């Protein structure tokens, strides 16, 4: 019966006719594949009784050998246990159902239709400060709850942050998560390279390392926040060894022109998070109380009709000026155009457009060390089709 219901769905996942598979297919109707991993497949499914949509993660325990299979089972059961500990938080993925057999484990999660934060960021490239604030507040809120249960996630990254129908955050993938006993430190190297904290990297290169704790999660949040605002991570480099060295040294910068339009408040928060010393690094709770997340409340005063009317006039005049701003030419300083022409938005847009026509792709950071070098004109030594005009007789 299970094979009949799975038939026609791309032909993969040969599920055995075991008790878990029978029970799963009795309650859920599988649909299209949402994603695939090394030993798992995620399918959209519909609960037959309620008609609600869910995401089913089907984990194949038939590894290369019995030891590998048992290791995967233990890791999955540990993740299930942690998911049940942190259940009930609005910004953490909800585990709806579990089915287990000798060869497969079925995990049924709530369905997040807007997918991964990583895919969303790929489509929009950068987020405004307002949207970044919205996402980061929810992510930090979820981590504060996780840490209150003495759990460290260890793999916080945009791929493990899902977005539901209303673009609310859902922290997921607790495969590397661990429950920490009081005073316990971890020494295992795990996670994704670009989001690893310095103290976690030290565990792999120094025997005198003091280990790491929950501070690694807030470091990853700093990397995510930086990436959301400007579309590129703070420590990225083509050569992974250089990137890891930059992380160890905390070497990053708020470079122009990407950071020119970003206010000081998010920069200050990132600066307080990306601190190499975990003891000096801001905590999740402290980050949530940072001014970047605080809402300025209006201090109530006695109503003044004249002042309110004057304020309304100023608002209308401001809106008119903003509407006309797009038609107002941007003043260009000759000295700035000579010294750093690429810093000017108008020239930058023209330059990027020309570069695209010349090179066939956008010239981004990493493609060339100095995009302003495009302005360093030199005389061409090679001349083709040079024609000397004949003087008229």
Steps between C-alpha positions, in 0.01 A plus 500: 500500500786739587670434167175564308451838666860598435484396134540771239686740729823504298578135574746553788482406870427124476317481833467151653160374599575539872271600783625860510451544126149352519405728787645806329320434170178421684498851651679707234491531122848576361545763231797652317861495623605824672865413553753219529799437724767232527277258689161672501225631276248772587155472346192714522213295642134547593341367816198304379282568803545877518617587146790705643834517320823387666860422408614140553871430544562136411835381640654188346686302770639239260856638498819348367531279809320425823719741699421793269131414513500492880687833519240664276216355707651629826552848349141509372354388833712763678365768265143382568561524874634856469213604272255384767687697768477826302147434367236771526706805407353703210837541325619138526390231253221280637540122491150371432547122479764223512494151349790257551594163350820296469603668176315835485397786728222738394502850653193711421559876540287807446530624141678830440390602151748787457794264535847578629623844597803423281285462187305815585822696545629364169195638322502847663882528553473741795239590762411839643580579862131466582472149355834400650375617840180297455685178414788534747270580794306178439816293450656634821172445683503134389863457608434660837234235559734222380777621731257525793457122461883461525524404133755624246395479132850509340379535140319834479506617136252634240445147361370392842260792537165444329233759421131419545202643309534837677881508470542418868821321597506128579833374635556142385758218460607414855722214380814654659319631809610382844369531854767659719540409863597783742862596432533256210710599197500344153804421287352336190555683169168524316293752308541700178843666437384857437295509822746332740604699806874551573490298823345207313778508240764508775378162623632348177841667499595539865518237774485775762154611382247567775215374282187692411141548606185684397700805390556337160133553412504877551818522286313329214218753544750782448615341174138462385410859587803634311402288198136611504593868490756497216454165322845356575647334813761683711782244481450342157804424283558270204770320694346335804820516706511879462132520594558292815800717591284812461246344737770417757625859486150654482609676184205663324406853396208727414624584151371764263279538309298205637485632857467871420120495526488285817450684829731470800263296718521166308874551452542538875301182568707300250816645651391380846411152370804425284745508791759223495508468880176317597512646852483853358245415233145627546244235604173425323300673772725807492470511121120508525528808724734680261370840373471352149195301616348767722193693380502872565181583688338841462493696823146624541448875533201730525323528165585822313285558188729770358811284545324195351387705196855627453630143530251387232622771262860390552403137429328597172798712393735214585299253294494738203876542520553124528277445197703751301829363624517234230499773236764710676852451363752384756779756546842359418818635653783529249763424765315187611448390141874525447605325822235227535256503207350162585368634831247715314179309437433656161844418364491159671181401319638609166828320567327174596284516189805555278692226680213262439508574127881458489546193721162332451431494874478739793832603651456420869733494798722196453510531119746787527680646798437860399193583295613862485790378287256504210557875494877472472521546127818418312580546135455187293823373344326273252313675220288324243344621175685831520417699185678817397257727317612608156515881464261644245660613173 
